[in-house]
């Protein structure tokens, strides 16, 4: 539940106790995010070390270790993104250490573009909403997002023209289109494709990255992990509804077959 919509107690003592409890919960969540970030950096170091050892020779054992580390790193980065999104939704003003990420590259020029123009509501493009005088076009803001149509990528250009009143200082512009992941450049169709490929088709994110690279789309694994983590947070109400439905049954069947899983840093496998 969001702190912005929760009903607050009216009694001063209860309100103070509630505030202290929220503060403690947020500190725990922030610490969890930071611990995951440290573990991610540790795994990245181990992965880079294994790749240097693999360079120049063929080693099936090293290849399997690299694949296991890639999968573990993918899980951690996804969990980190989900936890950070949950903290941000509960307290947007809370500042959490930003991850150092490479500079965002522009979307590939070779992809087809579909332009969507968002005009101000009503007659806002022609008539000033403040004084009723005429409006002149001042410029426009363009946001490009990556979209996936079955079989190919495309770019959707969201164009939002700005209009300035010729008689007063009023400026009118349509609001930016809502996206499922804030400050990200992925449409719902692309998010669905990444999630289905990962969880239904069993394609790890690092392998998806290699597939997309062949189409000229540079989609780093860490970026995809952020998307998956935020999508997991968005889908949490659906998961809760399914859990309620499943647990209402008299009997639940499950598969408890064990598999060996590489335990990073231990030099041996663990039972998964």
C-alpha positions in Angstrom: 0.0 0.0 0.0 1.3 3.4 -0.9 2.1 5.9 1.9 0.5 8.6 -0.2 -3.0 7.0 0.1 -2.9 5.2 3.4 -5.3 6.5 6.1 -3.2 8.2 8.9 -4.1 7.9 12.6 -5.3 11.1 14.2 -3.9 10.6 17.7 -0.5 12.3 18.0 1.1 9.3 19.9 -0.3 6.8 17.3 0.9 9.0 14.5 4.4 9.2 15.9 4.5 5.4 16.4 3.2 5.0 12.8 5.9 7.4 11.4 8.7 5.5 13.3 7.4 2.2 12.0 7.4 3.5 8.4 10.8 5.0 8.8 12.2 1.7 10.1 10.6 -0.3 7.3 12.0 2.0 4.7 15.5 1.8 6.2 15.3 -2.0 6.0 14.1 -1.8 2.4 16.9 0.6 1.5 19.5 -1.6 3.2 18.2 -4.6 1.2 18.6 -2.7 -2.1 22.2 -1.7 -1.1 23.1 -5.3 -0.1 21.8 -6.6 -3.5 23.8 -3.9 -5.3 27.0 -5.0 -3.5 26.3 -8.7 -4.4 25.8 -7.7 -8.0 29.2 -6.0 -8.1 30.8 -9.0 -6.6 29.3 -11.3 -9.2 30.3 -9.0 -12.0 33.9 -9.2 -10.8 33.8 -13.0 -10.6 32.3 -13.1 -14.1 34.9 -10.8 -15.6 37.6 -13.0 -13.9 36.2 -16.2 -15.4 36.0 -14.6 -18.9 39.6 -13.6 -18.7 40.5 -17.2 -17.8 38.4 -18.5 -20.7 40.1 -16.2 -23.2 42.3 -18.1 -25.7 41.2 -21.6 -24.8 38.2 -23.8 -24.9 36.8 -24.9 -21.5 33.4 -26.5 -21.2 33.6 -26.2 -17.4 34.4 -22.5 -17.5 31.6 -22.0 -19.9 29.1 -23.6 -17.6 30.3 -21.5 -14.7 30.0 -18.3 -16.7 26.4 -19.3 -17.7 25.5 -20.0 -14.0 27.0 -16.6 -12.9 25.1 -14.8 -15.7 21.8 -16.4 -14.5 22.6 -15.5 -10.8 23.5 -12.0 -11.7 20.3 -11.7 -13.7 18.2 -12.8 -10.7 20.0 -10.3 -8.4 19.7 -7.3 -10.7 16.0 -8.2 -11.3 15.4 -8.4 -7.5 17.3 -5.2 -6.9 15.2 -3.3 -9.5 12.0 -4.7 -8.0 13.0 -3.7 -4.4 14.1 -0.2 -5.6 10.7 0.3 -7.4 8.8 -0.8 -4.3 10.8 1.7 -2.1 10.3 4.5 -4.7 6.5 3.8 -4.8 6.2 3.9 -1.0 8.3 7.0 -0.5 9.3 8.8 -3.8 11.2 11.4 -1.8 13.6 8.8 -0.3 17.0 9.1 -2.1 18.7 5.7 -2.7 22.2 5.4 -4.1 21.9 5.5 -7.9 23.6 2.7 -9.8 26.4 3.8 -12.1 25.2 3.0 -15.6 26.6 3.7 -19.0 25.3 6.7 -20.9 22.0 6.0 -22.6 22.6 5.4 -26.3 20.0 6.7 -28.9 17.7 4.1 -30.4 19.1 2.6 -33.7 18.4 4.8 -36.8 17.7 1.7 -39.0 14.5 0.8 -37.1 11.2 1.9 -38.6 9.6 4.9 -36.8 5.9 5.3 -36.0 5.0 8.8 -35.0 2.2 9.5 -32.5 1.3 13.2 -32.0 -0.3 14.2 -28.7 -2.3 17.5 -29.1 -3.5 19.5 -26.1 -7.0 18.5 -25.0 -10.0 20.3 -26.4 -9.1 23.3 -28.6 -5.9 24.0 -26.7 -3.8 24.0 -29.9 -5.7 27.0 -31.4 -7.2 28.9 -28.4 -5.5 30.0 -25.2 -7.2 28.4 -22.2 -6.4 31.5 -20.1 -7.4 34.4 -22.3 -9.1 32.9 -25.3 -6.7 34.4 -27.8 -4.9 32.5 -30.6 -2.0 30.1 -30.0 1.2 29.9 -32.0 3.4 26.7 -32.2 6.4 27.2 -30.0 8.2 23.9 -30.5 7.8 20.3 -29.5 9.1 17.6 -27.2 9.9 14.2 -28.7 10.2 10.9 -26.7 11.3 7.8 -28.5 10.4 4.4 -27.0 11.4 0.9 -28.2 8.5 -1.3 -29.2 8.3 -4.9 -30.3 5.9 -6.2 -33.0 6.0 -10.0 -33.4 9.1 -10.6 -35.5 10.6 -7.1 -35.5 11.5 -4.0 -33.5 10.2 -0.5 -34.2 10.5 2.9 -32.5 7.4 4.9 -31.5 8.0 8.7 -31.5 5.7 10.5 -29.1 5.6 14.1 -30.4 4.1 16.7 -28.1 3.8 20.1 -29.8 4.1 23.2 -27.6 1.8 26.2 -28.2 2.3 29.7 -26.9 -0.4 32.3 -26.6 0.1 35.3 -28.9 -1.5 37.6 -26.3 -0.2 36.4 -22.9 2.5 34.2 -21.6 0.4 31.0 -21.4 2.0 27.8 -22.9 -0.1 24.7 -23.6 1.1 21.2 -24.2 -0.3 17.7 -23.9 1.0 15.6 -21.0 3.6 13.0 -21.6 2.2 9.5 -22.3 2.1 7.2 -19.4 4.6 4.3 -19.6 4.6 1.1 -17.5 8.1 1.6 -16.3 9.0 5.2 -15.3 12.0 6.8 -17.0 12.4 3.7 -19.2 12.1 3.4 -23.0 10.1 0.2 -23.2 6.5 -0.2 -24.4 4.1 -2.8 -22.8 4.6 -5.0 -25.9 8.3 -5.1 -25.5 8.1 -5.8 -21.8 5.6 -8.6 -22.5 8.0 -10.1 -25.1 11.0 -10.0 -22.7 9.0 -11.5 -19.9 7.5 -14.3 -22.0 10.9 -15.1 -23.5 12.5 -15.3 -20.1 9.8 -17.2 -18.0 7.9 -19.1 -20.7 10.5 -19.8 -23.4 13.4 -20.1 -20.8 15.6 -17.6 -22.6 17.9 -15.9 -20.0 18.3 -12.1 -20.4 21.9 -12.4 -21.5 20.9 -14.7 -24.3 18.1 -12.4 -25.3 20.6 -9.6 -25.4 22.7 -11.6 -27.9 19.6 -12.3 -30.1 18.6 -8.6 -30.1 22.2 -7.5 -31.0 21.9 -9.5 -34.2 19.0 -7.2 -35.1 21.1 -4.1 -34.4 19.4 -3.4 -31.0 21.8 -2.9 -28.1 19.8 -4.0 -25.1 22.1 -4.7 -22.2 21.3 -7.5 -19.7 21.3 -5.1 -16.8 18.7 -2.9 -18.5 16.5 -5.9 -19.2 16.9 -6.9 -15.6 15.6 -3.5 -14.5 12.6 -3.9 -16.7 11.8 -7.4 -15.4 12.1 -6.2 -11.8 9.8 -3.2 -12.3 7.4 -5.4 -14.3 7.4 -7.9 -11.4 6.4 -5.1 -9.0 3.6 -4.0 -11.4 2.3 -7.6 -11.7 2.3 -8.2 -7.9 -1.5 -7.7 -7.6 -2.0 -10.4 -10.3 0.3 -12.7 -8.4 -1.5 -12.1 -5.2 -4.9 -12.9 -6.8 -3.5 -16.1 -8.3 -2.0 -17.1 -5.0 -5.4 -16.6 -3.3 -7.1 -18.7 -5.9 -4.5 -21.6 -5.8 -4.4 -21.7 -2.0 -8.2 -21.9 -1.8 -8.0 -25.5 -3.3 -8.2 -28.5 -1.0 -5.1 -30.1 -2.5 -2.1 -28.5 -4.4 0.2 -30.7 -6.5 3.8 -29.7 -6.9 7.1 -30.9 -8.4 10.0 -31.1 -5.9 12.6 -32.7 -8.2 16.0 -31.4 -7.2 18.7 -30.2 -9.6 22.4 -29.3 -9.0 23.0 -25.5 -9.0 26.4 -23.8 -9.1 27.0 -21.9 -5.8 29.2 -18.9 -6.7 32.2 -18.6 -4.5 31.9 -22.0 -3.0 33.5 -24.0 -5.8 30.9 -26.6 -5.7 27.2 -27.2 -6.5 24.3 -26.9 -4.2 20.9 -28.6 -4.4 18.2 -26.5 -5.9 
